[in-house]
Amino acid sequence: MSDSESIAAGYAFTGPALDLGALLWEGACLPDAQIRIPLPMLNRHGLVAGATGTGKTKTLQLIAEQLSAQGVPVFLADVKGDVSGISAPGVTNDKVAGRAAEVKQQWTATGFPAEFYALGGIGHGIPVRATITGFGPVLLSKVLQLNQTQEQSLGLIFHYADTKGLELIDLKDLRAVVTFLTSDEGKTELKNIGGLSTATAGVILRSLTAFEAQGMADFFGEPNFDTSELLRTASDGRGMVSVLELPAVQDKPQLFSTFLMWMLADLFHDLPEVGDADKPKLVFFFDEAHLLFNDASKAFLDSITQTVRLIRSKGVGVFFVTQTPKDVPGDVLAQLGNRVQHALRAFTPDDQKALKATVKTFPNSSYDLEEILTGLGTGEAVVTVLSENGAPTPVAVTRLRAPESLMGPIDAATLDAAVKSSSLYGRYAQAVDRESAYEKLTTAVREPQETPKAASKSSLKSAKEDESMVQQVVGSGMFKSLARSVGTQIGREITRSLFGTARRKR
């Protein structure tokens, strides 16, 4: 058996599989040597990597289409705004027809069922929000760029709010509790578990103020997005493709990358164990993955590693999308059994290092991968996946298929119409500001002394004035009495995952 035949035999699976493309060998495309990924192995996680412009986004689209067609829901983060076309049929042209003929693909223009989301409703999409309580201290520390000591202190603040049943819906709720815990009456509350220094509380409050000043307060609040929405299938049985539209917040990478991790952690927290299933419940594509790991604390990285390791048994597959494997920590990379590596550049010494490191992540092969990886064309990749028995397949240089949906964005009017016609739009479109920690405090002080007209005027005060009011309230005996009398029933219902995320079951 020749080397090419041996590689092809490694991808001759008997069960359901996704078709990636055809084997490239010695410069020739071999259409009868199909390169595939077994469907049950998609929950063993994966990596799609490559330099800018090498075809990573189209690879995501290709895999997402086939997952949807086989009844598997998919989540995609659309950072650049070019993934929305998955909902519309593709357009044929000479290039598409030529690629289909080369790889023996029966190409048919097809759109796939999709829902479009937007963080906090900023941009085109159904608003996605999280409560501060649900987001948790570890992820919020990443967004606020707190150091390890400050992160630990924030954890104590959440612990106090959980046990006292103080609901932290939005930023002003958290600010109220932080201010109370550094007041004369509140200092003793955390004394037995380490306390909260005035300096650390000041850093947290300033970080919250700066965060809000950048227009990010809209991402926190209610309705709290239910991540089980991502597990839905369409009426025709195809998996729903959930697209999180991020172009409007692409200049806030710390925020959107951490929000993606919240969604994954929330799924992990709520889903039951299923073991090895015939197909995944969901495949989650984590685009621009390097942003997640940049400047991450040890607690954050440990939580990512544990979540990726354990979520497989809950039927969720995670694909990280980035430029090189070097962007992903080793403990996480070791768990990514399916690899699609597009071309790399080697123009600088750092590029050369990344190239050599990438080659070492692949099994031994007949290819000179250092040479191959710098010479791949757009829409070509080096592939190795897990076979049906869980063993790595031979390394295969592959010419990838063309997506059957539109390879580009749909227009804004069509996107807005799709969002507003969704059955989920009415559920999440309107923000709700119900009574929580902050409202309880301000109402307790204002009700005896304000007329409705005065109360209306006070609602227009600036964030600085609101903070002053919080300081007055939490310094009073009334707040101390309220905080102690709320009870702990709500707190008992809060359980937190590895990431400290929480959801109250109603």
Secondary structure, DSSP 8 states (H G I E B T S, - for coil): --HHHHHHHTT--SS-EEEEEEEEETTEEEEEEEEEEEGGGGGG-EEEE--TTSSHHHHHHHHHHHHHHTT--EEEEESSS--GGGGSB----HHHHHHHHHHT---------EEEEEETT-SSSEEE-B-HHHH-HHHHHHHHT--HHHHHHHHHHHHHHHHHT----SHHHHHHHHHHHTSTTTGGGGGGGT---HHHHHHHHHHHHHHHHTT-GGGBSBS---GGGGG-B-TTS-B-EEEEE-GGGTT-HHHHHHHHHHHHHHHHHH-----S-SS-SEEEEE-STHHHHTT--HHHHHHHHHHHHHHGGGTEEEEEEES-GGGS-HHHHTT--EEEE-----SSHHHHHHHHHHHHTS---SS-HHHHHHH--TTEEEEE-B-TTS-B---EEEEE---SB-SS---HHHHHHHHHTSTTHHHHSS-B----HHHHHHHHHHTTT--HHHHHHHTT--HHHHHHHHHHHHTSHHHHHHHHHS-SHHHHH--B-TT--B----
